[in-house]
Amino acid sequence: MKVGSGARGVEGDSSGGDGVETAPPAKRRRVAAPAAGVGGSRRVQAEASPLQRLFQACRAVFRGPGTVPAPAEVDLLCSMLDRMKPEDVGLSASQEFFTNRDDPEGTPLIKNTTIYECENFTMVIFFLPRNAIIPLHDHPGMTVFSKLLIGALHIRSYDWVDPEPASSGGSSSSDQLRLAKRVVNGFFTAPCDTSVLYPTTGGNLHRFRAVAPCAILDIIGPPYSTEDGRDCTYYAAIPFSRHSTKNGDGATTDLTGVDEEGHPLSWLKETIPRQLRMRKIRYGGPAISDE
């Protein structure tokens, strides 16, 4: 999910005047590391916060566009994220945003705050009020770690089956369908294991729906970049039975609606979300050092 302005069909607002109460403004995002005297480097390392250690691991794991973390590196980040607590980023489940169970009027406003961003990776927290939805969207060539810190969430994720779109009769890319398999479809309540979208497995698409007010820590590497071909595209899922196609022999494909591993199949079509409101706010949690 692209943060800030620029994502197609998304309301962008970088003002922090009515930012979510859980992320109060901070004077600065990063701080310099303490000067190291004799044994200073060991002292700084021993006193590093969980967020600082996570940042240092991300800096080592994400080596830039065109690279993919090794399985052992994925396991390392998952292990660190699994141990992350709301307090590690300045949050608490007792804050008003998370205890409010009232349904918002109209389209819920989703807020996000960037902890750190560089050309190799970004660390972002998303705040979803009850019933808020981040529509199905992709992460081309990106590895995505999502850690639910607070709340309850329904996650649905897909991987591509067909490498190329199938025509639905239209001429534009938005009229084309691509076959995908649903690999995750379930409810998660914090604390829970970290969810990972890995670029070698397929499409890297997912959809979030907040069952209760949520805070989600996302680590994305590399970040979205329109200039480098990593733009955010949204999709609508169409039941498999509503569209048939033919294989290379001209025969119609099997319409059972599942693949050989039992994953349900759907057709995905590019769309522009009309009911998505998102606002970027300033990060006010514990600072990290990039030195």
N, C-alpha and C positions, 0 to 999 in steps of 0.2 A: 504494500500500500504506500503510494507516494505521499509524503508529508508536505505541508505548506501549500502554496499556490502552485498551479501548473498541472495538476492531475485533471484529466478531462472529465467534465461534468461534476466537479467537486467545488463546493463553495470554499474559497480561500480567504482567511482573515488572520493576519499575523499580529493583530493587536492583543495585548495582554491585559487590557483594562478590566475585563470580567473573566479572567482566567479561572480555571478550576481551582477550588480551594485547596486541593491536595498538592498543588505545585506552586507555592508562593514564589514571587520573583526573587532572583538572586542577583547580586551585584556583578558577579562574573561566573563563567562556567568552569574555567580551569584555573588551577593554582600551581605555582612553581613548587617543585619538590624541595624539601628541607635540605640545607647544605650538609654534605656528608663530611664528617671529620674522620678520625681514626675509627674504623669499623662502622662508619656512617651508612654505607650502602646496605649492610646487613640490618642495621637498626631500622632504616626506612622500609626495607622489605618486610621485616617482622611486624611493623605497625601499619602496613598497607590495609586499607579497608577491603571488604569483599568486592565492592564496585571497582576499586582501583586494580585489584588482582584480575577481575574479569576483563577490564580494559586492556591490561598488559597481555593477557592471553589472546584477546582478539587481535591486537596489533601483531602478534607473532603468527597467528593462524591465517589471517586474511592478507594475502600477498598481492592483491590487485586484480583488475579485470582479466578474464581469461584463465584464472586459476581456481581450483576447487579444493577445499580443505580435505585432507586425507581422513579416512574413517577414524583413525585414532584421535585426530584433532577434533572431529565432530563429537566423539565420546567425551573428550576433555571439556569442551564448552558446555555440553549437556550436563555433565557432572557438576560444573560450577554453577550453571543456571538453576539446576534442581535445588541447590542449597541457598539460592538467593531468597531473601525475605523482603517484605515491603519496606521495613525500616532501613534496609540497605540503600534505598533510593529516596528516603525521606517521606515515606508514606505510612499510613496506619489504617487498618480496617475500621477503626472507630471514627474516622473523619466523616463529616456530614455527607459528602458526595457518595460514600459507599454504604451508608446506613439509610439513605433515602430510598424508599420502595414505591414512591409515587410514579405513575406513568407520565412522562413528559407530554405536553401538548404538541401536536404536529410532529414533524420529523425530528427525532432526537439529535442534539448537537454533540458530535464526537470531538474531543480535544486531544492534541498530541503535543509532546514536548521532546526536544532533541537534547540528549545528554552529551553526545559527541558525534561529530561527523567529519570524515576525511574521504579521500578518493577511493580508499580500500574498503571501508565499512562505516556503518552508522549505527548508533544506539538510540532508540526512541521508545518512549512510553506512550501508549494510547489509553485514553480514558473514555470508556463507553458507558453511558447511562443505561438503565434498564430498557430492553427492547431495541436498543440501537443495533444497526446492521452495517458491517463493512461488506459490500457486495463482493461476489466472486471476482477475483482479479489475479493476474499472473505476476511472476518474478523472473523474467527471462535471464538465464545465465547466472542466477543469484542463489546463494545459500541463505536460508532464512531460519532463525531460531526464535520461537515465540514462547515466552514464559508467562503464564497466568499468575500474577502476584496476588491479586485480590478478586473475589467475585466468582461468578459461575458463567460458563460460556458454552455455546454450541459451535462446534467446528465441523466444517465440511471441506474436504480437500480432494483434488483431482490430479491425475497424471494423464498426459496425452497418450492415445493409442495410435492414431494416425499421424505420421510425420507431416502430412500436407492436408489442407482443408479439402472438404468435399463440396462441390457446388450445389447450391439450393435453387438455382435458376436465375439468380441475380448476377450482376457484373462486378459490383464493388466488393471489397474485402469484408465489409460488414454483412453482406448477404451470404457469406460462406460459412459452412458448418465444419467443426472438427470433432472427431470422436474422442471421448475421454472416459476414463474409468474412475469411479469414485473409490478412493482408498481410505478415507476417514469420514465417519459420520456419527458423531457422538457428543455427549455432554461431559464437560470437565468442570471441576470445582477446585479452587485453590485450597491447599497446595497440591499440585499435581506435576507430573513429569513434563519436561520441555517438549514442544512439538517442533519438528524439523522438516523443512522443505529442501530437498537436495537436488541440485540441477541435473545430475546424471540419471535421475529416476523419471524424468519426463517434464511435465508442464509447470510444476511449481505453482499451482493455483489453489487458493483457499478462500473461504467465506466465514466470517465471524458473526454470531448473533449473541448479544448479551442477555442472559437469563436473569442476572442480577448485575448491579453496577460493577464494572470491571476496571482493573488496571493490568495492561499487558506490556511486558518488556520485550521489544523486538530488537534483534541484532541482525542486520542485513549486510551481506557482503558479496559483491560490491554494491553500492547504493544505486538507486535509479539514476539514469542519465539519458535524457532524450538525445543528446549529441552523440552518445556512444551506442545508441540502439537499445537501450534498456528503459523503455517507456512503460508506463502502467496501463494495461488494457483490461477493461472490465468485460465480463461475459454473462450471458443468460443461459441457463441449462434447459434443454429441451428433451423431453422423454425420448428414449431411443426408438420406440415404436412409431413415432410420428414422422420418421424419415428413413428411407431405405436407400442403400447404395449398392453398387456392383463391384465385384472383385475383378482381378485382372483377366479372368476367363469369361467375364460378362454375366456371371451368375449372381443372383441377389444374395447378399450376405445373410447369415443366420440371424433371425430376429428374436433370439432368446433373451436378449437384453443383458447378458452377463458375459464376461470373458472366461478363458479357460481356468482362471484362478478363482472364479466366483465373484469378481468385482462387478457391481452394477455399472452399466454403460449409459452414457448420456451424450447428446450432441450439444456442443457449446457454440454460441454465436456472439460475436462482438456486440457490445451495447454501450450506451452512455447512461450512467445512473442518474435518474431524475430526483431521487429521494435520498440524497447524501449530503449532509452538512458537516464540514470539518473545519476546525479552527486551531491554529498553532499558537501555543502559549510558551512563555519563558520557563526554562528549567530552574528549579530552586532547591534541588536536593543536594546531597553531598558532592563536593567538587572532586574532580580527578586531575591528575597531573599527566601531561603528555611529554614530559621531559625525562 
